Amino acid sequence: MFTGIVEATGEVVAREATDGGLRLRVAAPFAADLEHGQSVAISGACLTVEEHDADSFSLFLSEETVERTYLGELEAGAVVNLERALPADGRFDGHFVQGHVDGVATVTGIERIEDDWVFGFSLPDAMGRYVVEKGSIAVDGISLTVAELLDGEFTTAIIPATYDITSLSEKSVGDPVHLEVDVVAKYVESLTEGYRDVE
């Protein structure tokens, strides 16, 4: 379980294609504190630490993860958002984020308004029913609030701290992002499916 509160950004320092997927090496400020088997969200995708040293750690991406995310497209030097899993006694500041990417979207617009930013993102049709204005959504692992819901896209307001701490400052229009919709919406849909079928 994650909260969508990004701890830091990391840098992909190496990649290695394997028969079963892809292995990435990521430099991170908290690499020395990691443990084998620990979960870390890499731009919103939950992955498992294989091994680490004081400066970086390695992760294996299965073929399914490569297909469902854009992580397989990353080259050395790419910036990624990092969040370790929420400890049982941790502070919960964002929203429930599972680290299960629902889809890949693109940045559709970036506008600076005084000190803040407004980002636009495409919204795949299959995910639209889970997204509402003022609701929560994770974009590249960042817990954000939907400011405006449009036809096939949505906007979010980005405060300076979020812009500076996350990989959003590296994004341009057309760049890919991972989306994870609010899991509560999925549970509500699942619980009400039987009632809809009766009607």
Secondary structure, DSSP 8 states (H G I E B T S, - for coil): -B-S---EEEEEEEEEEETTEEEEEEE-TTGGG--TT-EEEETTEEEEEEEE-SSEEEEEEEHHHHHHSSGGG--TT-EEEEEE---TT----S--B-S---EEEEEEEEEEETTEEEEEEE--GGGGGG--TT-EEEETTEEEEEEEEETTEEEEEE-HHHHHHSGGGG--TT-EEEEEE-HHHHHHHHHHHHHHHH-
